[in-house]
């Protein structure tokens, strides 16, 4: 009787969670209802991935919170997955995700 061997097949799609994928610097801009626990719930999505934001800016405007988060060390796919999870929070009105490096270049070009 032959020994059992693992079947070696080529992967048909890229492993987007692979740690060797290029990492980016992402900027999230959220607009949400001003609820006391919202900031904790938003930051928890990053904490669960063992990620610490470089920058967090929060401003309350009457009944809304404007939140800007800049974070480095995640693949673009992972950044998009986290953005989608943020969009699914009940009190979040909108989430905009962009490359922080691209946003920095646009701001510098507009100022110059």
N, CA, C and O atoms as a GROMACS GRO file, in nm:
protein
  448
    1UNK      N    1   0.084  -0.118   0.000
    1UNK     CA    2   0.000   0.000   0.000
    1UNK      C    3   0.089   0.125   0.000
    1UNK      O    4   0.178   0.135   0.084
    2UNK      N    5   0.068   0.219  -0.091
    2UNK     CA    6   0.156   0.338  -0.099
    2UNK      C    7   0.132   0.432   0.020
    2UNK      O    8   0.024   0.437   0.078
    3UNK      N    9   0.238   0.504   0.053
    3UNK     CA   10   0.228   0.602   0.162
    3UNK      C   11   0.142   0.719   0.118
    3UNK      O   12   0.139   0.756   0.000
    4UNK      N   13   0.072   0.777   0.214
    4UNK     CA   14  -0.009   0.895   0.184
    4UNK      C   15   0.083   1.016   0.170
    4UNK      O   16   0.168   1.041   0.256
    5UNK      N   17   0.064   1.088   0.065
    5UNK     CA   18   0.144   1.207   0.042
    5UNK      C   19   0.052   1.324   0.015
    5UNK      O   20  -0.056   1.309  -0.042
    6UNK      N   21   0.097   1.440   0.056
    6UNK     CA   22   0.020   1.561   0.027
    6UNK      C   23   0.026   1.589  -0.123
    6UNK      O   24   0.129   1.571  -0.186
    7UNK      N   25  -0.083   1.631  -0.176
    7UNK     CA   26  -0.088   1.664  -0.317
    7UNK      C   27  -0.034   1.805  -0.334
    7UNK      O   28  -0.081   1.900  -0.271
    8UNK      N   29   0.065   1.818  -0.419
    8UNK     CA   30   0.125   1.949  -0.442
    8UNK      C   31   0.068   2.009  -0.570
    8UNK      O   32   0.098   1.963  -0.681
    9UNK      N   33  -0.015   2.110  -0.554
    9UNK     CA   34  -0.070   2.177  -0.670
    9UNK      C   35  -0.032   2.324  -0.665
    9UNK      O   36  -0.007   2.378  -0.557
   10UNK      N   37  -0.026   2.386  -0.778
   10UNK     CA   38   0.004   2.527  -0.784
   10UNK      C   39  -0.118   2.608  -0.740
   10UNK      O   40  -0.232   2.574  -0.771
   11UNK      N   41  -0.092   2.713  -0.668
   11UNK     CA   42  -0.201   2.800  -0.622
   11UNK      C   43  -0.262   2.870  -0.743
   11UNK      O   44  -0.190   2.918  -0.831
   12UNK      N   45  -0.395   2.877  -0.747
   12UNK     CA   46  -0.461   2.939  -0.861
   12UNK      C   47  -0.485   3.088  -0.841
   12UNK      O   48  -0.521   3.159  -0.935
   13UNK      N   49  -0.466   3.136  -0.716
   13UNK     CA   50  -0.482   3.279  -0.693
   13UNK      C   51  -0.380   3.325  -0.590
   13UNK      O   52  -0.326   3.244  -0.514
   14UNK      N   53  -0.354   3.455  -0.589
   14UNK     CA   54  -0.254   3.510  -0.498
   14UNK      C   55  -0.304   3.504  -0.354
   14UNK      O   56  -0.422   3.521  -0.327
   15UNK      N   57  -0.211   3.481  -0.265
   15UNK     CA   58  -0.244   3.482  -0.122
   15UNK      C   59  -0.231   3.626  -0.073
   15UNK      O   60  -0.121   3.672  -0.042
   16UNK      N   61  -0.343   3.695  -0.067
   16UNK     CA   62  -0.341   3.838  -0.035
   16UNK      C   63  -0.307   3.864   0.111
   16UNK      O   64  -0.275   3.977   0.147
   17UNK      N   65  -0.313   3.762   0.198
   17UNK     CA   66  -0.281   3.780   0.339
   17UNK      C   67  -0.134   3.749   0.367
   17UNK      O   68  -0.090   3.764   0.482
   18UNK      N   69  -0.059   3.708   0.268
   18UNK     CA   70   0.081   3.672   0.286
   18UNK      C   71   0.161   3.791   0.338
   18UNK      O   72   0.149   3.902   0.286
   19UNK      N   73   0.242   3.769   0.441
   19UNK     CA   74   0.318   3.877   0.503
   19UNK      C   75   0.424   3.934   0.410
   19UNK      O   76   0.474   4.044   0.435
   20UNK      N   77   0.460   3.863   0.303
   20UNK     CA   78   0.561   3.914   0.211
   20UNK      C   79   0.503   4.012   0.109
   20UNK      O   80   0.577   4.070   0.030
   21UNK      N   81   0.370   4.030   0.108
   21UNK     CA   82   0.310   4.128   0.017
   21UNK      C   83   0.354   4.268   0.056
   21UNK      O   84   0.384   4.296   0.172
   22UNK      N   85   0.358   4.356  -0.042
   22UNK     CA   86   0.397   4.494  -0.016
   22UNK      C   87   0.304   4.560   0.084
   22UNK      O   88   0.182   4.542   0.078
   23UNK      N   89   0.362   4.634   0.176
   23UNK     CA   90   0.282   4.706   0.273
   23UNK      C   91   0.268   4.851   0.231
   23UNK      O   92   0.354   4.906   0.162
   24UNK      N   93   0.159   4.911   0.272
   24UNK     CA   94   0.133   5.049   0.234
   24UNK      C   95   0.107   5.132   0.357
   24UNK      O   96   0.098   5.082   0.469
   25UNK      N   97   0.095   5.260   0.335
   25UNK     CA   98   0.056   5.356   0.439
   25UNK      C   99  -0.082   5.404   0.400
   25UNK      O  100  -0.099   5.472   0.298
   26UNK      N  101  -0.180   5.368   0.480
   26UNK     CA  102  -0.320   5.396   0.446
   26UNK      C  103  -0.376   5.508   0.531
   26UNK      O  104  -0.339   5.526   0.647
   27UNK      N  105  -0.467   5.583   0.470
   27UNK     CA  106  -0.536   5.691   0.541
   27UNK      C  107  -0.685   5.665   0.532
   27UNK      O  108  -0.742   5.655   0.424
   28UNK      N  109  -0.748   5.655   0.649
   28UNK     CA  110  -0.893   5.636   0.659
   28UNK      C  111  -0.955   5.768   0.702
   28UNK      O  112  -0.905   5.835   0.793
   29UNK      N  113  -1.064   5.806   0.638
   29UNK     CA  114  -1.142   5.922   0.679
   29UNK      C  115  -1.284   5.875   0.701
   29UNK      O  116  -1.350   5.826   0.609
   30UNK      N  117  -1.331   5.890   0.825
   30UNK     CA  118  -1.464   5.843   0.861
   30UNK      C  119  -1.551   5.959   0.905
   30UNK      O  120  -1.502   6.056   0.963
   31UNK      N  121  -1.677   5.948   0.878
   31UNK     CA  122  -1.778   6.038   0.930
   31UNK      C  123  -1.882   5.950   0.997
   31UNK      O  124  -1.936   5.858   0.935
   32UNK      N  125  -1.910   5.978   1.126
   32UNK     CA  126  -1.998   5.889   1.202
   32UNK      C  127  -2.076   5.966   1.307
   32UNK      O  128  -2.042   6.080   1.341
   33UNK      N  129  -2.181   5.902   1.357
   33UNK     CA  130  -2.257   5.960   1.467
   33UNK      C  131  -2.167   5.970   1.590
   33UNK      O  132  -2.086   5.881   1.616
   34UNK      N  133  -2.182   6.079   1.664
   34UNK     CA  134  -2.100   6.100   1.784
   34UNK      C  135  -2.155   6.016   1.899
   34UNK      O  136  -2.240   6.062   1.975
   35UNK      N  137  -2.106   5.896   1.910
   35UNK     CA  138  -2.144   5.805   2.018
   35UNK      C  139  -2.023   5.784   2.107
   35UNK      O  140  -1.910   5.777   2.057
   36UNK      N  141  -2.042   5.772   2.239
   36UNK     CA  142  -1.930   5.761   2.332
   36UNK      C  143  -1.835   5.644   2.304
   36UNK      O  144  -1.714   5.658   2.327
   37UNK      N  145  -1.885   5.531   2.256
   37UNK     CA  146  -1.799   5.414   2.236
   37UNK      C  147  -1.748   5.397   2.093
   37UNK      O  148  -1.679   5.300   2.064
   38UNK      N  149  -1.781   5.488   2.006
   38UNK     CA  150  -1.748   5.470   1.864
   38UNK      C  151  -1.598   5.464   1.839
   38UNK      O  152  -1.550   5.378   1.766
   39UNK      N  153  -1.523   5.554   1.899
   39UNK     CA  154  -1.379   5.556   1.874
   39UNK      C  155  -1.314   5.425   1.917
   39UNK      O  156  -1.224   5.375   1.849
   40UNK      N  157  -1.358   5.370   2.029
   40UNK     CA  158  -1.305   5.240   2.075
   40UNK      C  159  -1.338   5.130   1.975
   40UNK      O  160  -1.253   5.045   1.946
   41UNK      N  161  -1.460   5.130   1.923
   41UNK     CA  162  -1.500   5.026   1.827
   41UNK      C  163  -1.421   5.038   1.698
   41UNK      O  164  -1.384   4.937   1.638
   42UNK      N  165  -1.395   5.161   1.653
   42UNK     CA  166  -1.318   5.183   1.530
   42UNK      C  167  -1.174   5.137   1.548
   42UNK      O  168  -1.122   5.062   1.466
   43UNK      N  169  -1.110   5.182   1.656
   43UNK     CA  170  -0.969   5.147   1.678
   43UNK      C  171  -0.951   4.998   1.707
   43UNK      O  172  -0.842   4.944   1.687
   44UNK      N  173  -1.055   4.931   1.755
   44UNK     CA  174  -1.047   4.789   1.783
   44UNK      C  175  -1.019   4.706   1.658
   44UNK      O  176  -0.953   4.603   1.666
   45UNK      N  177  -1.068   4.750   1.543
   45UNK     CA  178  -1.041   4.676   1.419
   45UNK      C  179  -0.892   4.670   1.390
   45UNK      O  180  -0.843   4.570   1.338
   46UNK      N  181  -0.819   4.776   1.424
   46UNK     CA  182  -0.674   4.777   1.404
   46UNK      C  183  -0.605   4.698   1.514
   46UNK      O  184  -0.508   4.626   1.487
   47UNK      N  185  -0.653   4.710   1.637
   47UNK     CA  186  -0.592   4.637   1.749
   47UNK      C  187  -0.602   4.486   1.729
   47UNK      O  188  -0.510   4.412   1.765
   48UNK      N  189  -0.712   4.440   1.672
   48UNK     CA  190  -0.729   4.298   1.647
   48UNK      C  191  -0.628   4.244   1.547
   48UNK      O  192  -0.601   4.124   1.546
   49UNK      N  193  -0.572   4.331   1.463
   49UNK     CA  194  -0.469   4.292   1.366
   49UNK      C  195  -0.328   4.324   1.418
   49UNK      O  196  -0.231   4.316   1.342
   50UNK      N  197  -0.318   4.361   1.547
   50UNK     CA  198  -0.192   4.400   1.610
   50UNK      C  199  -0.128   4.519   1.538
   50UNK      O  200  -0.006   4.524   1.520
   51UNK      N  201  -0.210   4.614   1.498
   51UNK     CA  202  -0.164   4.735   1.430
   51UNK      C  203  -0.188   4.856   1.518
   51UNK      O  204  -0.294   4.868   1.580
   52UNK      N  205  -0.091   4.945   1.524
   52UNK     CA  206  -0.104   5.068   1.600
   52UNK      C  207  -0.099   5.184   1.503
   52UNK      O  208  -0.001   5.199   1.430
   53UNK      N  209  -0.203   5.268   1.500
   53UNK     CA  210  -0.203   5.382   1.407
   53UNK      C  211  -0.089   5.480   1.434
   53UNK      O  212  -0.049   5.499   1.549
   54UNK      N  213  -0.038   5.540   1.328
   54UNK     CA  214   0.062   5.646   1.341
   54UNK      C  215  -0.002   5.774   1.389
   54UNK      O  216   0.055   5.850   1.468
   55UNK      N  217  -0.122   5.798   1.340
   55UNK     CA  218  -0.188   5.924   1.368
   55UNK      C  219  -0.338   5.902   1.376
   55UNK      O  220  -0.396   5.832   1.292
   56UNK      N  221  -0.402   5.961   1.476
   56UNK     CA  222  -0.547   5.958   1.489
   56UNK      C  223  -0.592   6.100   1.520
   56UNK      O  224  -0.546   6.162   1.615
   57UNK      N  225  -0.681   6.150   1.438
   57UNK     CA  226  -0.735   6.284   1.459
   57UNK      C  227  -0.887   6.272   1.464
   57UNK      O  228  -0.950   6.219   1.373
   58UNK      N  229  -0.946   6.323   1.573
   58UNK     CA  230  -1.092   6.316   1.591
   58UNK      C  231  -1.143   6.456   1.621
   58UNK      O  232  -1.088   6.528   1.703
   59UNK      N  233  -1.249   6.491   1.553
   59UNK     CA  234  -1.312   6.621   1.578
   59UNK      C  235  -1.462   6.602   1.581
   59UNK      O  236  -1.520   6.539   1.492
   60UNK      N  237  -1.525   6.657   1.685
   60UNK     CA  238  -1.671   6.649   1.696
   60UNK      C  239  -1.733   6.775   1.638
   60UNK      O  240  -1.692   6.887   1.668
   61UNK      N  241  -1.832   6.754   1.552
   61UNK     CA  242  -1.906   6.863   1.490
   61UNK      C  243  -2.054   6.837   1.515
   61UNK      O  244  -2.120   6.766   1.439
   62UNK      N  245  -2.104   6.895   1.623
   62UNK     CA  246  -2.242   6.874   1.668
   62UNK      C  247  -2.268   6.726   1.693
   62UNK      O  248  -2.214   6.670   1.788
   63UNK      N  249  -2.349   6.662   1.612
   63UNK     CA  250  -2.385   6.521   1.633
   63UNK      C  251  -2.299   6.423   1.554
   63UNK      O  252  -2.330   6.304   1.548
   64UNK      N  253  -2.191   6.472   1.491
   64UNK     CA  254  -2.106   6.386   1.409
   64UNK      C  255  -1.962   6.389   1.456
   64UNK      O  256  -1.916   6.488   1.514
   65UNK      N  257  -1.892   6.280   1.432
   65UNK     CA  258  -1.748   6.272   1.456
   65UNK      C  259  -1.678   6.260   1.321
   65UNK      O  260  -1.718   6.180   1.236
   66UNK      N  261  -1.575   6.339   1.303
   66UNK     CA  262  -1.488   6.327   1.187
   66UNK      C  263  -1.359   6.262   1.238
   66UNK      O  264  -1.291   6.316   1.324
   67UNK      N  265  -1.327   6.144   1.184
   67UNK     CA  266  -1.212   6.067   1.231
   67UNK      C  267  -1.117   6.045   1.114
   67UNK      O  268  -1.157   6.001   1.006
   68UNK      N  269  -0.990   6.075   1.138
   68UNK     CA  270  -0.886   6.049   1.038
   68UNK      C  271  -0.780   5.961   1.103
   68UNK      O  272  -0.728   5.994   1.209
   69UNK      N  273  -0.749   5.849   1.038
   69UNK     CA  274  -0.652   5.754   1.090
   69UNK      C  275  -0.548   5.727   0.982
   69UNK      O  276  -0.583   5.696   0.868
   70UNK      N  277  -0.421   5.740   1.017
   70UNK     CA  278  -0.312   5.705   0.927
   70UNK      C  279  -0.240   5.587   0.990
   70UNK      O  280  -0.202   5.591   1.107
   71UNK      N  281  -0.220   5.482   0.910
   71UNK     CA  282  -0.160   5.359   0.962
   71UNK      C  283  -0.070   5.297   0.856
   71UNK      O  284  -0.099   5.302   0.736
   72UNK      N  285   0.038   5.240   0.902
   72UNK     CA  286   0.134   5.176   0.812
   72UNK      C  287   0.151   5.031   0.852
   72UNK      O  288   0.127   4.995   0.968
   73UNK      N  289   0.193   4.947   0.759
   73UNK     CA  290   0.225   4.810   0.793
   73UNK      C  291   0.120   4.708   0.757
   73UNK      O  292   0.117   4.599   0.813
   74UNK      N  293   0.031   4.742   0.663
   74UNK     CA  294  -0.068   4.646   0.619
   74UNK      C  295  -0.074   4.648   0.466
   74UNK      O  296  -0.044   4.749   0.403
   75UNK      N  297  -0.114   4.536   0.410
   75UNK     CA  298  -0.126   4.530   0.265
   75UNK      C  299  -0.249   4.610   0.222
   75UNK      O  300  -0.339   4.635   0.302
   76UNK      N  301  -0.252   4.648   0.095
   76UNK     CA  302  -0.366   4.724   0.046
   76UNK      C  303  -0.495   4.643   0.058
   76UNK      O  304  -0.600   4.699   0.089
   77UNK      N  305  -0.487   4.514   0.036
   77UNK     CA  306  -0.605   4.428   0.050
   77UNK      C  307  -0.656   4.429   0.194
   77UNK      O  308  -0.776   4.441   0.217
   78UNK      N  309  -0.566   4.418   0.289
   78UNK     CA  310  -0.607   4.420   0.430
   78UNK      C  311  -0.666   4.556   0.465
   78UNK      O  312  -0.764   4.562   0.541
   79UNK      N  313  -0.609   4.664   0.413
   79UNK     CA  314  -0.664   4.798   0.436
   79UNK      C  315  -0.807   4.808   0.384
   79UNK      O  316  -0.893   4.868   0.449
   80UNK      N  317  -0.833   4.748   0.268
   80UNK     CA  318  -0.968   4.750   0.211
   80UNK      C  319  -1.065   4.666   0.294
   80UNK      O  320  -1.181   4.704   0.311
   81UNK      N  321  -1.018   4.554   0.345
   81UNK     CA  322  -1.104   4.468   0.428
   81UNK      C  323  -1.143   4.542   0.557
   81UNK      O  324  -1.259   4.538   0.598
   82UNK      N  325  -1.046   4.609   0.619
   82UNK     CA  326  -1.076   4.685   0.740
   82UNK      C  327  -1.173   4.799   0.708
   82UNK      O  328  -1.263   4.827   0.786
   83UNK      N  329  -1.154   4.866   0.594
   83UNK     CA  330  -1.246   4.975   0.555
   83UNK      C  331  -1.388   4.922   0.539
   83UNK      O  332  -1.484   4.988   0.579
   84UNK      N  333  -1.402   4.804   0.481
   84UNK     CA  334  -1.536   4.745   0.464
   84UNK      C  335  -1.598   4.711   0.599
   84UNK      O  336  -1.718   4.729   0.618
   85UNK      N  337  -1.518   4.662   0.692
   85UNK     CA  338  -1.569   4.633   0.826
   85UNK      C  339  -1.612   4.761   0.896
   85UNK      O  340  -1.712   4.763   0.967
   86UNK      N  341  -1.536   4.868   0.876
   86UNK     CA  342  -1.573   4.997   0.935
   86UNK      C  343  -1.706   5.047   0.877
   86UNK      O  344  -1.789   5.102   0.949
   87UNK      N  345  -1.725   5.027   0.748
   87UNK     CA  346  -1.850   5.069   0.684
   87UNK      C  347  -1.971   4.994   0.740
   87UNK      O  348  -2.083   5.045   0.737
   88UNK      N  349  -1.948   4.874   0.791
   88UNK     CA  350  -2.057   4.792   0.844
   88UNK      C  351  -2.098   4.831   0.986
   88UNK      O  352  -2.198   4.781   1.038
   89UNK      N  353  -2.022   4.919   1.050
   89UNK     CA  354  -2.064   4.966   1.182
   89UNK      C  355  -2.188   5.052   1.167
   89UNK      O  356  -2.195   5.136   1.077
   90UNK      N  357  -2.284   5.030   1.253
   90UNK     CA  358  -2.415   5.097   1.242
   90UNK      C  359  -2.404   5.248   1.240
   90UNK      O  360  -2.470   5.313   1.159
   91UNK      N  361  -2.322   5.305   1.328
   91UNK     CA  362  -2.318   5.450   1.342
   91UNK      C  363  -2.223   5.520   1.244
   91UNK      O  364  -2.212   5.643   1.247
   92UNK      N  365  -2.155   5.445   1.158
   92UNK     CA  366  -2.063   5.506   1.061
   92UNK      C  367  -2.139   5.544   0.935
   92UNK      O  368  -2.205   5.460   0.873
   93UNK      N  369  -2.129   5.671   0.898
   93UNK     CA  370  -2.198   5.722   0.779
   93UNK      C  371  -2.117   5.699   0.652
   93UNK      O  372  -2.172   5.659   0.549
   94UNK      N  373  -1.985   5.723   0.659
   94UNK     CA  374  -1.902   5.704   0.540
   94UNK      C  375  -1.759   5.672   0.581
   94UNK      O  376  -1.711   5.712   0.687
   95UNK      N  377  -1.690   5.599   0.492
   95UNK     CA  378  -1.549   5.565   0.510
   95UNK      C  379  -1.479   5.587   0.377
   95UNK      O  380  -1.521   5.534   0.274
   96UNK      N  381  -1.374   5.667   0.380
   96UNK     CA  382  -1.294   5.690   0.260
   96UNK      C  383  -1.154   5.637   0.289
   96UNK      O  384  -1.092   5.674   0.389
   97UNK      N  385  -1.103   5.551   0.201
   97UNK     CA  386  -0.970   5.493   0.216
   97UNK      C  387  -0.886   5.537   0.099
   97UNK      O  388  -0.927   5.527  -0.017
   98UNK      N  389  -0.766   5.585   0.129
   98UNK     CA  390  -0.673   5.619   0.023
   98UNK      C  391  -0.530   5.596   0.071
   98UNK      O  392  -0.505   5.584   0.191
   99UNK      N  393  -0.440   5.589  -0.022
   99UNK     CA  394  -0.299   5.574   0.013
   99UNK      C  395  -0.252   5.704   0.076
   99UNK      O  396  -0.268   5.811   0.017
  100UNK      N  397  -0.195   5.697   0.195
  100UNK     CA  398  -0.149   5.818   0.263
  100UNK      C  399  -0.035   5.883   0.187
  100UNK      O  400  -0.021   6.006   0.189
  101UNK      N  401   0.048   5.804   0.121
  101UNK     CA  402   0.157   5.860   0.042
  101UNK      C  403   0.103   5.942  -0.075
  101UNK      O  404   0.156   6.048  -0.106
  102UNK      N  405  -0.002   5.892  -0.140
  102UNK     CA  406  -0.064   5.965  -0.251
  102UNK      C  407  -0.131   6.092  -0.200
  102UNK      O  408  -0.124   6.196  -0.265
  103UNK      N  409  -0.198   6.085  -0.084
  103UNK     CA  410  -0.263   6.201  -0.027
  103UNK      C  411  -0.161   6.308   0.009
  103UNK      O  412  -0.186   6.427  -0.010
  104UNK      N  413  -0.045   6.266   0.062
  104UNK     CA  414   0.061   6.360   0.097
  104UNK      C  415   0.115   6.429  -0.029
  104UNK      O  416   0.139   6.550  -0.027
  105UNK      N  417   0.134   6.354  -0.136
  105UNK     CA  418   0.185   6.410  -0.262
  105UNK      C  419   0.085   6.511  -0.320
  105UNK      O  420   0.124   6.616  -0.370
  106UNK      N  421  -0.045   6.477  -0.314
  106UNK     CA  422  -0.147   6.569  -0.366
  106UNK      C  423  -0.150   6.698  -0.286
  106UNK      O  424  -0.162   6.806  -0.344
  107UNK      N  425  -0.139   6.688  -0.154
  107UNK     CA  426  -0.142   6.807  -0.068
  107UNK      C  427  -0.020   6.895  -0.095
  107UNK      O  428  -0.031   7.018  -0.100
  108UNK      N  429   0.096   6.834  -0.112
  108UNK     CA  430   0.217   6.910  -0.141
  108UNK      C  431   0.208   6.977  -0.276
  108UNK      O  432   0.254   7.090  -0.293
  109UNK      N  433   0.150   6.909  -0.374
  109UNK     CA  434   0.137   6.966  -0.508
  109UNK      C  435   0.037   7.082  -0.508
  109UNK      O  436   0.058   7.181  -0.577
  110UNK      N  437  -0.072   7.070  -0.431
  110UNK     CA  438  -0.172   7.177  -0.423
  110UNK      C  439  -0.115   7.300  -0.353
  110UNK      O  440  -0.150   7.414  -0.387
  111UNK      N  441  -0.028   7.278  -0.254
  111UNK     CA  442   0.031   7.390  -0.179
  111UNK      C  443   0.137   7.463  -0.261
  111UNK      O  444   0.162   7.582  -0.239
  112UNK      N  445   0.199   7.392  -0.355
  112UNK     CA  446   0.311   7.449  -0.431
  112UNK      C  447   0.271   7.518  -0.555
  112UNK      O  448   0.356   7.570  -0.627
   0.00000   0.00000   0.00000
